[in-house]
């Protein structure tokens, strides 16, 4: 005769606790979110990353009817935020703002502790802002063709400013040099805002910049836009041609951001977050605010962000390796 298994009080307590965990875990996924969500951003206050994250957080909060707040963890080109994010519990309550720098440029030029395409699950794009090549309106080249012709006639003399070594603006200059076959001098500044007075004052010949930063100067007639480094026209600059229309379709550069979570996040919570991101993407208030800043919310869905990360990673990796740019 088989005697019934006798469990000690401690064992019974452990078994009861383990059995009780299953419905609690399922309930958490189904009820997500049941508390505020945090978005980690690797930038200083007031920049495009900060602004885009706050606008997206507002829209995501409306979609979930739950507070979504932004926490800035600037430093190391955005790596501080990524490392902080990876140290958190992958429960969906901490989201990371993926950026062109930390996800595609920095990994191309130095060793990082993560794989942008494997360690994260995309939720969606929240911001895209193409670069535009601008010159001083008073005496700058009237067209991109003329600028390129001048650069070829005087190799190593024309200057183009950027927001710093290893930034999108810098790498877009390198793309322009390669595709147009020109030799120009790269002049790095501490941010695009610092380069702007140098173009206006004639200290440098041109600069690449986000549209939102230079749009007031273009509207006022102080600067002239030569070409937008994107496949399509910028709604804010309908009269400025694209690089493709000028015969340089491979010269594309933009600042972009998206929301991601850890690949270790439970699938049901990922689905909830992706649905929330899709609802936020279609939020008319959110879309209008982004458009007023001369940017766009990008294509909808997680697959669009996954494709963007992969394509940008391959593009900037090739540029960094070909030029030997050092990213410290």
Protein Blocks (a to p, Z undefined) as FASTA:
>chain_A
ZZdddddfklmmmmmmmmmmmmmmmmmmmmpcfbdcdddddbdehiaklmmmmmmmmmmm
mmnopacdddddeeehhmmmmmmmmmpccehpaccdddfklmmmmmmmoccfbdfklmpc
cfbdcbdcdddddddfklpcfbfklmmmmmmmmghkaccddebehiaklmmmmmmmmmno
pacdddddedjklmmmmmmnopambdcddfklmmmmmmnomaccfbdcbfbdcfklmmbc
cfklnopaklccdddddddddfkbcfklmmmmmmmmmmmmmmmklmmmmmmnopaebjed
jklmmmmmmmmmmmmmmmmmmnopacZZ
